[in-house]
Amino acid sequence: MKKTLVFLTICLVAITTIALLGTAQTAGQAEFRTAIGYPPPPAWHGNPFGPGGVGGLWWILYEPAFYFIPGTGEFIPRLAVSKELLDGGERLILRLREGVLWHDGDPFDSKDILTTWNLIRALYAWPREIVDIEALDDHTVEFRFVGPLPILSTVFMSEPIRAAHHIFGEWDGEARAIIELQKEVWALEDRDEPVPEALKAELTEKRAALTEEVVAFKPPGLIPIGTGAFSFVEVHPFEIYLTKFADYWAAETTYIDALRLYRWVAHELLWGQLQTGEIDASHPATGKDLTEAMLAMQPKLRLTLAPDLAEFVIFPNHRRFPFNIPEFRQALLHVLCRTTIRDVSMPFGLAVDVFNHGVLKSLEGAWLSPEFLAGLTRYEHNTERAETLLLELGFARGPDGNWLDPEGQPLEFVMRPYGPHTDWVLAGTEAAAQLTAFGIPTSVLTVPPGMRPTVYGAGEFDLGIEFGAAWWGTGHPYTGYDRIFAGAWLQEFAGYEKYPVVTIDGVVYDTGAILDELAVTVDPERTRELVERLAFVMNEWAPVLSFAEKTLMIFHVDGVRVTGWPDADDPVWTLAPGGIERVYMLLLTTGVLRPVE
């Protein structure tokens, strides 16, 4: 406990220094404070499509059509007031809220929905399942899908609308042309016909040109324009300041005057800020001893444990030997004691310690039958089994007991967890120690703040830590497997093929085709069959190595600046996975969170 107190004291000194570098608080103004990640000046650009976007302002400046609450299945209206699925779910009609304004005073309408989706579809070649989007009038939009989309329609309605037509509309024409070219390519692929090289080249060239223009755009004054309850004022290296938007559609039930958003630099600073009441809420993963000390020392501090609907994984670099060998990845699963990694890094999470199937541990029984699980390879901590697998692959131990590859070269790895995420560093450090003890010397080199896409995207690592299967926004395994097999922040980082086609025991599994069918399937039995096929591929091919299901540790201070936090079992907390700022915005704009009198 003495070490914990000294550590917290050091944190207090650091946050006092940071607090002096930001925007001064206006007397009598009610603030809400939290911490977010964002590209600090001079990297700040104010463009949601630029490098790093607008960071955690994503869910603060911008709003979706609806918030979806996985805990209840409820859709809470934001920019839309109603929705209607027609033709068996192949058409979605959204009726938009009238009287909404962008922060620069321009009215919000259907054109903003179209411009946002035009850019998303053109820049990212996603989603394939949307056939077209049409404005029926100024406040009615129709989505047409390739078929019923019981899962993805929820994702689409939850997408933040961030491209105001009066700002980004100049690229509508180019975006539409790219979308039509992409649809031609997809149509040929669906018919198993060759795609002409000229068509592929034209699509690639036009997408690259549009991407370069849109990414390079900087709004006047580097000020991002949204429709949310708080508008951007200024950015500093260690904080962003926003004030209440007087013309916000729910201004009457928004009682907070300003947001002060500290930059999420390290968990250590957040612990100190929570301890002193400098911030009102944050969710740093925290060890048991420190959690108990913080709660004891700050009587107004509360802790809510909420499912994050996501796993943490160790992802190997498939670009490098021997990580491109499935049996080697299986051996690593046996080397690692995943329960210990969980205990060290995120003790409040759930250990993933037997299988590697990608279905969340907390929901395994709801999706995977005992009979199915009995047919999967089990990956308990078993160094003897790991040794057998490596010997079968031609690896051998050298005179010093360390492992050599089939060419006689020593195996030495570098684990590169993301530095600002203390829990990931702890997990990576423990995994590296276990590999070293097994005879594969593994060093740890953290990735600097803001450099995740750069380092991982360039393949400058052997092993990394990331979110794996994440059911954010839907509470459904489809989104988890789509992230694993096609997610830019996992599949691209790990370096394996998007929607890989995998052969296991002579059977070919086309993950893209399975996911395509899963997206439109409404039959429960067929849905379960498809989920089990993807779970089988994940478990046996082992593209990434799951070790824990994350539990969100949401610390919140009641009674310093704000009060009214919901109970720990309130379903509103299930909105937190994938963007906890949505919870804060919902509570602030409905008057649930209010200033302390």
C-alpha positions, 0 to 999 in steps of 0.5 A, spaced: 500 500 500 505 504 501 508 503 494 501 505 491 500 511 495 507 514 493 505 512 486 499 516 486 503 522 489 507 522 483 501 522 478 498 528 482 504 532 481 504 530 473 497 532 472 497 539 476 503 541 471 498 539 465 492 542 468 496 549 467 497 548 460 490 548 458 484 553 457 482 557 463 475 555 466 470 561 466 467 562 472 460 559 474 461 555 468 459 547 469 464 543 466 464 535 464 471 532 464 474 526 461 480 524 457 480 522 450 486 520 444 487 525 439 492 527 434 495 533 438 498 539 435 502 540 430 499 534 427 492 536 429 488 537 422 480 537 424 478 533 418 475 526 420 477 523 414 485 525 415 490 521 419 488 519 426 481 523 424 479 527 430 480 522 435 475 521 441 471 527 438 468 522 433 462 521 438 462 527 441 462 532 435 458 527 430 452 523 431 449 517 428 441 516 426 440 512 432 444 509 438 443 502 439 443 499 446 445 492 446 443 490 453 435 492 451 435 492 443 433 499 444 434 504 438 435 511 441 433 517 436 439 522 435 439 525 428 433 520 425 426 520 429 424 514 426 426 508 422 422 503 417 424 496 414 420 494 408 420 489 403 423 484 408 428 488 410 431 490 403 429 497 404 430 502 410 427 508 411 430 513 415 426 520 417 431 525 419 430 530 425 428 537 423 431 543 426 438 540 426 444 545 425 451 544 424 455 548 428 457 553 423 449 554 422 448 550 416 441 546 416 442 539 417 438 535 412 438 528 407 444 531 403 449 530 409 447 523 410 448 522 402 455 525 402 457 522 408 456 515 405 458 517 399 465 518 402 465 512 406 463 507 400 468 511 395 474 511 400 473 504 404 470 500 399 465 498 404 459 496 405 458 491 399 451 490 402 448 497 400 446 497 393 444 505 393 442 510 398 437 516 396 434 522 398 426 522 398 426 529 400 430 533 405 428 529 411 427 522 408 433 517 406 432 510 403 437 505 403 437 499 399 440 493 400 442 486 397 438 483 401 435 483 408 440 485 413 438 484 420 445 485 423 448 490 418 442 495 418 444 496 425 451 498 424 449 503 418 444 506 423 449 507 428 454 510 423 456 517 425 454 523 420 461 527 419 461 529 412 457 536 412 454 537 404 456 544 404 463 542 406 465 535 403 459 535 398 464 538 392 467 530 392 460 527 391 461 527 384 468 523 384 465 519 390 459 516 386 463 515 380 468 510 384 462 507 387 459 505 380 466 502 378 466 498 385 459 495 384 462 493 377 467 490 380 463 486 385 458 484 380 463 481 376 466 477 382 459 475 384 459 471 377 466 468 378 468 472 372 475 476 371 475 483 372 478 487 366 485 490 368 483 496 365 477 497 370 481 495 376 486 500 374 481 505 373 478 504 380 485 504 383 487 510 380 480 514 382 480 512 389 487 514 390 486 521 387 480 522 391 483 519 398 489 524 397 484 530 396 480 528 402 485 526 407 489 533 405 483 537 406 483 542 412 477 545 415 478 553 416 481 554 422 482 547 423 475 547 426 471 540 425 464 542 424 459 537 427 452 537 430 453 534 437 451 538 443 458 541 444 462 545 439 469 545 438 473 551 441 480 550 441 486 544 442 492 544 446 497 539 446 494 536 452 487 538 452 481 540 447 476 545 450 468 545 447 462 549 449 455 548 449 452 549 442 446 554 443 442 551 437 443 544 439 436 540 438 436 538 445 439 544 448 434 544 453 436 538 457 443 539 456 445 542 463 453 542 462 456 548 459 463 546 457 467 539 456 474 539 458 477 533 454 484 531 457 489 527 452 489 520 454 497 519 454 498 514 459 494 510 464 498 513 470 496 520 469 488 518 468 489 514 475 491 521 478 486 525 475 480 520 477 483 520 484 483 528 485 477 529 481 480 532 476 476 528 471 469 526 472 470 519 468 475 515 464 476 507 463 483 505 464 484 498 465 487 498 473 490 492 477 486 490 483 490 493 489 490 500 485 483 499 484 482 498 491 486 504 493 483 509 489 476 507 491 478 508 498 482 514 498 477 518 493 470 517 497 466 520 491 469 515 486 465 509 483 467 503 479 462 500 474 464 493 471 461 493 464 462 488 458 466 491 453 464 486 448 471 485 445 477 480 446 484 482 447 489 478 442 496 477 441 497 478 433 503 475 430 506 478 423 504 473 418 509 477 413 515 474 417 517 466 418 515 462 422 508 466 424 506 464 417 505 457 419 499 455 422 502 450 426 507 454 429 501 459 431 498 453 434 504 451 438 505 459 441 498 458 444 500 452 448 506 455 450 503 461 453 499 461 459 493 465 457 490 466 464 497 468 467 497 474 462 490 476 463 491 476 471 497 480 470 494 485 465 487 485 466 485 482 472 477 484 472 477 481 465 475 473 463 481 469 461 480 465 454 484 459 456 482 453 452 480 455 445 481 460 440 474 460 437 473 468 437 466 467 440 466 472 446 467 467 453 461 470 456 457 468 450 460 462 448 454 458 451 449 462 447 452 461 440 457 454 440 454 448 443 458 443 447 458 438 441 461 443 437 466 445 442 468 438 443 470 437 436 475 443 436 483 443 438 484 445 445 490 450 447 491 449 454 498 451 457 502 445 455 509 446 453 510 439 452 505 439 446 508 446 444 515 442 443 512 436 439 509 441 434 515 445 433 519 438 433 514 436 427 515 442 423 523 441 423 525 446 429 530 444 434 533 446 441 540 449 440 546 447 445 543 453 450 536 450 450 533 455 446 530 454 439 533 454 432 529 454 426 529 448 421 535 452 418 539 452 424 538 460 426 536 462 433 529 464 434 528 471 437 522 475 437 520 483 438 514 484 442 511 491 440 505 493 445 502 500 444 506 504 449 500 508 452 496 502 453 499 500 460 494 493 460 497 492 453 504 493 455 503 488 461 500 483 457 506 483 452 511 483 457 508 477 461 507 474 454 515 475 452 517 473 459 513 466 458 516 465 450 523 467 453 522 462 459 520 456 453 527 458 449 524 463 444 528 470 447 523 475 446 524 482 448 519 488 449 519 495 445 513 499 446 510 503 440 510 510 441 503 514 442 500 515 435 504 510 432 500 504 432 498 504 424 505 506 422 509 501 426 504 495 425 502 497 418 509 497 416 510 490 419 515 493 424 514 488 429 514 480 430 508 480 435 503 485 437 497 486 442 490 489 439 483 488 440 481 481 436 473 479 436 469 486 437 462 485 437 461 493 438 455 496 436 451 489 434 452 484 440 453 479 434 459 475 432 458 477 425 462 484 427 467 480 431 469 475 425 469 481 420 474 485 424 478 478 424 478 477 417 477 483 414 478 489 419 483 494 417 486 495 425 487 487 425 487 483 419 491 489 415 496 490 421 497 482 422 499 482 414 494 476 412 489 476 406 483 480 407 477 475 407 482 469 407 480 462 404 483 457 408 484 449 407 483 445 414 483 437 413 482 438 406 476 442 406 476 449 403 473 455 408 472 462 404 471 466 410 468 472 405 463 468 402 461 465 409 461 472 412 457 475 406 451 469 407 451 471 415 450 478 414 443 477 410 441 470 414 435 471 418 434 463 419 437 462 426 439 455 425 443 457 419 446 463 423 448 458 428 451 454 423 455 459 419 458 462 426 460 455 428 464 455 421 467 461 422 469 459 429 472 453 427 477 457 422 479 462 427 480 456 432 484 451 427 487 456 423 489 461 429 490 468 425 491 471 432 491 468 439 486 470 444 488 471 451 482 475 455 475 478 454 475 485 456 471 488 462 470 495 461 472 498 468 468 505 468 471 509 473 466 515 475 466 521 480 459 523 483 459 529 486 465 534 484 462 537 478 457 532 476 452 528 479 446 523 477 450 517 474 446 511 473 446 504 477 452 499 475 446 494 472 443 500 468 443 497 460 445 504 458 452 502 460 452 496 454 452 502 449 460 503 451 463 498 447 467 501 441 465 508 444 464 510 451 463 517 449 456 515 446 454 514 454 457 520 456 453 524 451 447 520 452 447 522 459 449 529 458 444 531 453 438 527 456 439 531 463 441 525 467 448 527 468 447 534 471 452 539 475 453 539 482 449 544 485 
